[in-house]
């Protein structure tokens, strides 16, 4: 789809780490959850959550690109603090509930790690391309709002995706280790 596309380093790192975390998993493995925590997401649900996040970001960027203007919204003081903590310091808060738009299906059709990896690659390549288009049109300032973090620059969006993804990659690796995968 994007032959010859050179991906931004943050998104490339995210893609590499996520694909590595999914490597070698069959469709049964991807349905595993943390032991003694059946209420927590399975590996596939974690991947699906990330894919929903990428799709939501793609939709937001496409809407801004269609309007041809960056958001005029300004972050609140709390949003500035959370933006700095997350995109500046790289700290993703634990225990926060996902917004409804990115909650995965409770019982998804089982996919293998390879199938999930292909979806990750497709979404991140598309997202990277849209980020580049938005950056070219809007420059380095805040241009697209996140539902919780408020308006972010493309640089902040890339950092958010990386830090958010690494948070969930750690969850995948914990499940894999608990099941000796």
C-alpha positions, 0 to 999 in steps of 0.5 A: 500500500505504501511502497517505499514509505519511510516511517517516522522513528517513533512509529517505526519503533512502536511497530517493531516492538508491537510486532515482536510482542505478537510474534509466534502467537497462534489464534489460541495464544492471542485469546489468553489473559493474565492468570487469575485476572479473567476480567482483564483484556486478552492479548488480541483485545489489547492489540484491537484496542491499539488498532481502534486507537490508530483508527480514531486518530486517522479519522481525526487527522482526516477530518482536520485535513479535509477542513484544511485548518488546525484545531483552534482549541487550547489545552487546559492547565490540567491537559498541559500537565498530562501532555507534559507527563505523557509526551514529555516524560514518557509516563503513561498513567496506569489504571485509567479506563479506556474511552468507549470508542477504543474498547475492544469487543469482548469476544473477537474472532480469534486472529493469529499474531501474524494477522494482528501484526499485519493490521498493526503495520497497515494502520501505523503506515497509514497513520504515519502518512497522515501525520506527515500530511498534517505536519506539512499543512499545519506545521509544528504547532497543535493541530488535532485534539485528543479526546482526553489530552486536548490539542496536540502537535504531530510530534506529541501525537507520535510520542503519545502513540509510542508511549501508549503502545509501549504501555500495552506491549508490557501487558502483552509481555506479562501475559506471554511470560505468565503462560510461558510463551 
